[in-house]
Every structure is written in structure tokens, then in C-alpha cells.
Amino acid sequence: MPNFDPHAPWLIGCGDAPASPLPGPEQLGFKAYNLARMAALGLPVPPAFVLGTAWCAAAQPPGPAVWQPALAALEQASGARFGDARRPLLLSVRSGAPVSMPGMMETLLNIGLCDATVPGLLRLTGNPRLVWDAYRRLVAGYGEIVLGVPAAVFEADLRALAGGRDERDLDFAELRTLTQTHLGSVRRVAGQPFPQEPQAQLQAAIGAVLASWRAPKAVDYRRLKELPDTLGTAVTVQRMVFGNAGGTSGAGVGFTRHPSTGEPQPWVDFLFNAQGEDVVSGRRSARGHEQLAAVAPQVWDALCRATRQVERALGDMQDFEFTVENGRLWLLQTRDGKRTAQARARIALDLCDEGVIDTAEALRRTDGLDEAALTLARVVGDDGSAPLAEAVSAAHGVAVGRVVLDEAAAHRLAADGAAVVLVRQDAETSDIVALEQAAGLLTERGARTSHAAVVARQLGKVCLVGCSTLHIDLPRRQLRFATPQGEVVLAEGDLLTLDGHRGCILRGAARTEQEVPVALLARLAALRGGVGR
């Protein structure tokens, strides 16, 4: 690739196609590489530029002299100017390694908002709620990721103002007040004000994303997956699209096929009036696509068509992120989806039958999958007691273990030979070390497509999220379940069963039996015996 400069920005969707061949994911990171491939397919991708993985090993992050020409091209493609008081361009700044590392590095949204650009965005959108929601998100996200302000500080600001209401129910005046409160929190906790210069915001965001390659959770993930530290991350700077614009706007994450079973149907979580981090962060609960399909059927149909096209073009089940802005679909990311062993087998077989991959590739993808790898435990019998609670199943199977509430407890009990179940308020990727020790994960909040749930599924862990009747009492090291018969309290160390097939939580160690997938094994035998395509 003689014309490719690894330190020069690469443009996506900014006018004419590049003169050089598309660099590989080793240079652009898989996120940007697949964005460019989707743009080449004519799919709706917001324009962007990419700072390649070579910058991750540099002594200093790239400065304006490097990215300013690419920003100018992005401005031209967007019809807006970064930092302009009348027609401001807002940006997202995202990480992207050459291999998928879900949620292990950082993303910053709404870069470019400040006191000077707020009036211009208000005039452009005519939507004060959108503007103040975006601004308070930027202050909180920048404060946490760049300035090191604990997320709990901003959560406390929100609780004090909202009084238990969902943040999506706050009006623009309340969000304006919350923004001012967040600005004060940044100044108080970080010891410096939130930067009001958009160029400074962008420079710091690029540096923070590159630095997140060395964050503890990213290092732990690479150790767990035996990935070299030399891969590095790229940085994608992209025009913002707004799922928090109200009406038929929202954010979603999905898979083109069921990542636990492999069934050939979309598996999507969607939140109206939200940004993508609300779904993937694990700090919000989200549900399936039914409301989107009912309220905006044309958007749902367009999403299904687009993601089927991507699956066939890329040759595998896809995990994708998207935003709907005032009824318009935008695709923000796609990657080969993490899946269970059962889904891995079925998806490879189905794609072979559909002619998407050939027999040799299907054999490669199913190598090592045998009866032992594909057999699942199921809860059997009924002692007459109702489940403690229900939750959303993010990964099938059954996990039986002793309750642990943090990494230290997981290490302590696992060292004694006990199986453990990790119970957390949010499904967050920072828990990866504890999750590695656990048989399963249960959370109060979070979506089945959140990054932590994706990682749990890939690791073969049972995962239940969004258990609304669960309260974790950390000071007392207890779980409290609200049931029709009254509150049930479990202490850390008590036995708990997660039934990922039915999406329920059972007290104690439930009786299980092994279920052999006879039909799936027969299909694999036919493939390996040369009876298939």
C-alpha cells in the first residue's frame, strides 16, 4: 500500500472516494475499517476521519497540524463548522483496535459544545431539550474520562435534581440547571473548569482515547484474550448524529442473529430519546426492538435491510450500533458479533446453507465444537417455590454459585474452590477480572447488548441483566429481592442460581441436567462428513 501514510488522517464519507486502496484494520482499527466498508456499500454512515493505530505508540497524541485538514474536509461534508457560533459542528471521538475489544476503551460524545456554541445549536435544531441534554452529557463524559471526576459525582447531581425520575423525563430547563451543576462539580472536584474552547476539547479527547489503550480494563482484556499490547487503537472522529432529539429519535445496538442460540432473526435493544452510550454502558436498562418497529416501521425495515446487506458483504453475523435522528437511520459501527458456542455452530451452518460462506470456511468456524462444548445445563424439577426474580437473559445456560459483590470477594471465594455468581448494579466492563472468576453475572440495570453482557457471552458466562426487583445493599453486603410474598434477603456467600434460559433467579442451588443438542450435532456431522454443500 505505497500511498498510505500511517500518520495521516483517513477520510470516510467526506466526498470523493480515496485514491488509495483502503488500508487494513491493522492501520485503521476494525471500527473505522468497517465504517469505510459500509460507506462503500452506500449505507448511511456519518462522515468521519481516522487517526490510525500508529499514533498509539507515539510519544504525543497528534496535534491540530495533523488533524486540522481532515477536520476541514469533515466540515465541508457536514455543512457545519467546528466551534462556529452560528452553525456548530459537534463530534464524537471513538476508539477502535485492530481486534474487537467491546467497551474496553473510551468514547466521548458531543465534542464542540460550549457556552458560545449553545445558541447556534439551539437555532439550528429548534430543540432546547436536545441541546441541553447534549451539553450535560458532554460535561459529565469529559469530566469523567479526561479530567478523572468519578462518575458517581455526576450521578449524584442527577439524583438530587431528578428525585428518582428517569433523566429522559427532564425538561430543557431542568437539563440546563443540571448542566450548570455539572460544570460546578467539574470545577470543584477536578480543580479546573470545563474547557470552553472546542479545539482544546477535541485535542484532549483524542489524547484520552489513545490513553485508554493502557487503561487497566483494556490491559486485563488483552491478557485474558492473549492479545499483544503492540496492536494499539485508532481514533475515529465523526459527525454527531442525535438519538436524543425526541420524537422518532433514539439509539440502538443489535445483532443480525441471536448471539446465544444462533437463530436467524435480529436481536436488537433500542431506547427512544437516547444516545448510544445509554445502551452499551451498562448503566441504563433497555429492552427489545418492538417499540421501534411499532412506532417507526419504516426505520425498522430500513435497519433490517441494511444489516442483512452488511452481513452478506462481510460474511458473518454482525454486532451493530445505530442511531435514529428524527426518523433517519444512521449506522455507527459493525463488527463480527461475539457469540456462544451453540450460536457459533448454528450460525456457521446456516451461513453455509445460505451460500454466504463455503464449506471450508464453515469447517474452520466450527473446528473444536463437539458434544462437550455444545451441551448445556438446564434447571429441572420444581420444589414448589417461585423464582426470586426475573431479569433479561443476555446469555443462556445455568450458573450456580455463591454471591459475590466485587472483585475481592470473587478472588477470595474462587481461591477456596467455590463457584461464584457476580452481582453488580451495572453491567460494566471494568468488572472483567471478577467476571473471569465467575460462573455468571446478574445486574440491577443494563441492557442485554451492553458491552459487559457481550463480553460475558463471549467468555461463556451466564448473564442476566436489568433485574428491577433487586436492590444491592453494599454496606451490609446483602441482596434484597422484592417479591409478592415480601422482601427476601441474601447475604454475600449465599448460594444463588441464574437460569439464563428462562431469565429467572432462584434461591440456593437448583437441580440441573445436561441437554445434548442432538439436531445441531447431526448437522455438524453432516458438514464434516461431506454430506452438506
URSULCOR-V543683 format. One line per field, one symbol per residue. ss: DSSP state (a for helix, b for strand, c for the rest). burial: b if it has 16 or more other ideal C-beta (glycine too) atoms within 10 Angstrom, else e. Layout:
ss = ???
burial = ???
//
This chain:
ss = cccccccccbbbccccccccccccaaaaaaaaaaaaaaaacccccccbbbbcaaaaaccccccaaaaaaaaaaaaaaaccbbcccccbbcbbbbbbbcccccccccbbbbbcccaaaaaaaaaaaccaaaaaaaaaaaaaaaaaacccccaaaaaaaaaaaaccccaaaccaaaaaaaaaaaaaaaaaaacccccccaaaaaaaaaaaaaaaaacaaaaaaaaaacccccccbbbbbbbccccccccccbbbbbbcccccccccccbbbbbbcccaaaaaccccccbccaaaaaacaaaaaaaaaaaaaaaaaacccbbbbbbbbccbbbbbbbbbccccaaaaaaaaaaaaacccccaaaaaaacccccaaaacbbbbcccccccccbbcbbbbccbbbbbbbccaaaaaaaaaccccbbbbbccccaaaaaaaaaccbbbbcccccccaaaaaaaacccbbbbccccbbbbccccbbbbbbccbbbbbbcccbbbbbccccbbbbccccbbbbccaaaaaaaaaaaccccc
burial = eeebeeebbbbbbbeeeeeeebbebbbbbbbbbbbbbbbeeebbbbbbbbbbbbbbeeeebbeeeebeebbeebbebbebbbbeeeebbbbbbbbbbbebbbbbbbbbbbbbbbeebbebbeeeeebbbbbbbbbbbbbbbbbbbbbebebebbeebbeeeeeeeebeebeeebbbebbebbbebbeeebeeebbeebeebbbbbbbbbbbbbebebbebbbeeeeeeeebbbbbbbbbbbbbbbbebbbbbbbbbbbbbbbeeebbbbbbbbbbbbbbbbbbbbbebbeebbebbeebbebbbebbeebbeebebbbbbbbbbbeeebbbbbbbebbbbbbbbbbbbbbbbeeebbeeeebbebbeebeeeebebbbbeeeeeeebbbbbbbbbbbbbbbbbbbbbebbeebbeeeebbbbbbbbbbbbbbbbbbbbbbbbbbbbbbbbbbbbbbbbbebbbbbbbebbebeeeeebbebeeeeeeeebebeebbbbbbbebbbbbeebebeeeebeebbebbeebeeeebe
//
